[in-house]
Amino acid sequence: MPRFAANLTMLFNEYPFLERFGAAARGGFRGVEYVGAYDYPPEQIAELLHANGLTQVLFNMPAGNWAAGERGIGCLPDRVGEFQDSVETTIRYARVLGNTQVNCLAGVKPEAVSAARAEETFVGNLRFAAAKLADAGITLIAEPINSYDMPGFFLNRSAQAIAIFDKVGSDNLKLQYDIYHMQRMEGELAATIERLMPRINHFQIAGNPKRTEPDQGEINYPFLFDLIDGLGYQGWIGAEYKPVTTTEAGLGWLKKFS
């Protein structure tokens, strides 16, 4: 049976961020994830997790200036020092929050940077982070994101991700497979999930085509959840979507799919 985590960057955003933990617990979630909570001390977040009986499932490594449109710094050649510094920040937060996996966003490739240079930078950064995180008992994951929602994002397809992971050559680097993003980019969901399951450490979901609640749109999630369960997946599935109205009003899918 799937275990669903609320992505607090997108869900319950009718509340201030720190109030979303309580809202997620009241809504029936037992796990949470989000882009990052680096504006708050990790001890403050840990208190909210404990008070609401929540597991911290996932957060992203520092992703640059999100408000200015940055979506990660992993592929940026002029930000390698910043990236390496961010690994220590990530470890500090993960230890306090009891978090055992973190996501590295590749970032939007600058026009002046070649694809080959961006990949070389990303491979080097992933190799550095995977080693440091392994020493701390934390799994590194990375996520392909569709180029319609995030134009210019460097990592777009599952095959591209696996090719990069193979160049990194670390057992501590896994795939975050966002079903919505991969439906938009490549389809073949069931066959790809079955083939790549040994490389997958986390799933995310949303309805396609409007990235709304997962019981809306063209993706047959009950079929995919049965497949994922049958393949022996024991991890969490992150609910990362844009509620049609309020988050609470659209949570019927959670009971339906749990």
Summary of the structure (lengths in Angstrom):
residues: 258
radius of gyration: 17.3
end to end distance: 6.4
largest distance: 47.8
contacts: 879
relative contact order: 0.15
helix: 44%
strand: 16%
